[in-house]
Amino acid sequence: MKSLLGIAGLTVVVLFCGCSQDPKLYPVSGTVTFDGAPVADGDILFVPVDPALGPEPGKIKDGKYTLTAREGKKRVEIRASKVLPGGAKGAGGEPVAEEFLPRKFNEDSTLSTEVNSKGVNKADFTLTGK
């Protein structure tokens, strides 16, 4: 009975230690431009290939971003909006924020990058509306 309790206790300790370890994150930085101009303000999301892992977000400011991400291949989503005076598409009324990047850079993104555990992780994104 003592050895059974000892094995059970050891199993709990091993499982607890394995679950308490935080994933190793690596710094990533880069630039984001759209039609030749830096994206003034936006969001960038690194989505792991493994759907069980959550995405790693970052903010874009003046065309530059930094974030931390797990090692591996990532699908990249980029979003940015601008305020339209008088409402969407000039409809009149209150100013409204409207996404100006095409869906091919966010919801339907085919952008990707790889985060490595060694070296510098730099990923620049040159986007065009054409």
N, C-alpha and C positions, 0 to 999 in steps of 0.2 A: 504494500500500500504506500509506503514511504517513497519508493522509487517512482511509482505512478504519479504521486503529487509533485515530486521533483521534476519529472519530465513535463508535466502540465505547466508548472511554474516557469521552467526554462522556455517552453514554447510561447507563453504569454510575454516574457521579457524579449525574446527574439522578435516576435510580431510587433510589440510596442516600439522597439528601437527602429525597426524597418519602416514603420508608418510615420514616425516622428521626424524623419529626415526630410528637410526641405529640398525641393529640386534645385539643382545648380543653375543659376541664371547668369547670362553673359551680356555685357553691354553691346548695344547696336546703335549706330548713328548713321545719318545720311541726309540727303537733300531731296526735296520734292518740288518739281516745277510742272506747270501746266501751260502749254502753248508758249514756252520760252520765259515765263515769269514765275518767280518763287510763289508757292502757295502761302498766302499770308497767315492763314489760321485754319487748322483742320485737325483731323484725327487719322491715325494709322493703326492698323490692327494686324498682328502676326498671328495667323491661325494655324496651329499644328496640324499635320497630316492625320495624327491620331485623334479621332473625335472625342475620346475620353478625356483629353487634356483641354483645358480652357485656353482662350486666346490671350495674347500679351499686347496690351494697348500702349499707345504713345501719343503725345500731342505734337502737332506741327505748328511752328511759330516762325514767321519770316522765312519760310522755305526749308527750315531745318527741324530735325527730330532726333530724340534719343529715347531709348527704352531698354528694358532688360528682357531677355527671352531665353527659354530652354534651347539646348542644342538640337539641331535637326532642320529638316526642310519645312518651310512655311509658305502658306498661301497668304498674300498680302492684300488687304482692303484699305483703300484710302478714301476719306470723305472730307468735303469742304463745302461750305455754303457762303453765300453773300447775301447781304440785306438789300432787298429791292424796295425803294421808296414807293409808297402808294400801293403796295400789295403785289402779289404775284402777277407777272406778265402785264404790269401796268393797269390792273383792274380797278385801281383806286382803293382808298381806305388806309388802314394801318400798314406800316412797313412790315415786311415778312421776310424771313430767311428762307432761301431756296438753294438746294443742292445744285452746284454747277458742274461737278465732275460727272462724266458719263458712267453709267452702270458697269461698264466693262472694267472700271477701276475699283468698284466696291462690291455690290451685290453679285455681279456676274464676273468677278475678277479672275483673270488668268495670270496676274502678277505673282511672282514667287521669289524667294530668296532662301539661302541656307545659313543657319547660325552655327558657327564652329566653336569648339571649346579652346582652340589654340589660335593665336593671332588676333588681328583686329577685324571686327565685324562691321563693315561699312556697306550700306546698300542705298544707292541713289536711284530715284525714280523720275524719269523724264516722260511726262504724260502729254499727249496731244489730243485735241478734240476732233481731229480729222479722221 
